Amino acid sequence: MTDHPLVESSELAAPGVILAAVTVVWALSGSGYFWPIWVALGLAFPLGWFVAVRWARRQPAGDRVVAGVGAVGAVTSVLLVVIWLITGDGYFWPVWNMLGYAALTGLAWLLGRFGFGRRSLEVRVDELTRTRSGALDVQASELRRIERDLHDGAQARLVALSMQLGRAEERLIDQPETAALVRQARHEATAAIGELRDLARGIAPPVLADRGLEAAVRSLADRSGSDVVVEAALVRRPPPVVETAAYFVIAESLTNAAKHATGAEVRVTLTESADELIIEVIDFGPGGAIAGGNGLTGLRQRVEALDGRLEIISSPDVGTMVEAVLPCGW
């Protein structure tokens, strides 16, 4: 009996199609700079983490935590080193990510093998939290830079290519077969623009980096198609990694409200305390949301990765409230 592969061919299909499509667009555009490498890296992060976690779950029960932390750290470090090599930045910033995951892996191994007193454990956890915070900040910064490269580079080139193909199609009115080929290429370029836009928004929208969380949330509210009221009382701007997590909590909550509470009023509230950002998204729809659903579970994991808290209250015929509390360390 053989083990199942770490990744099935069907799980590679969607990333492969996206990468193939943007590579074809790059080839048609005649651009010397191979910008599809950024799309490949953007797809490699979640795929690599998925494979690492699946591999760790196949290890003996006592070794799974250490294996999981080490495997995820290795995948992340390799991909960040690739980004560092591509950008040509002299400062080797991936070292902080490596140190953070090395510390976490070592701590998990020591705790599993020997155990420590409570005080020693608290000291080590505090040190690990600081190290992880630095690694998360670096990753958030790099992901935002990739989003800008996609938005200002690849997307702009594809838009220009689509316009050029449109003009070429107009000049080929007396050659219908050739015009049909150009028209198909223009449609493919338009589809690739949409896919890149979705990919960039999945990392972080430009308005979030440029104007902050409140402006990004108001933009979400305008696009949601629901009656959304935004109340924000933020004096300071949260760290980028917290800002990004808060944005996606709100985005997913508004998507759920639009899907399950169509036409209902939605209220988004942003407030800050001494060291926390507090987010509330309340819809006055039918309620009855399942807290263990895939979307809400993903939100909980995103919040808890930053040592935050997520609470979901959904009473039938009353509505649904999603509250997230994220530590900011102001």
QUIBELMO-V585229 format. One line per field, one symbol per residue. burial: # if it has 24 or more other C-alpha atoms within 12 Angstrom, else .. A space follows every 10 residues. Layout:
BEGIN
burial=???
END
This chain:
BEGIN
burial=.......... ....#..##. ###.##..#. ....###### #####.#### ######.... ...####### #######.## ####...... ..######## ########.. .......... .......### ########## ########## #.#######. ##..##..#. .......... .##.###### .######.## #########. .######### #..#.##### .#....#### ########## ########.# #..####### ##...##### #########. #....#..## .##..#.### ####....## ########..
END
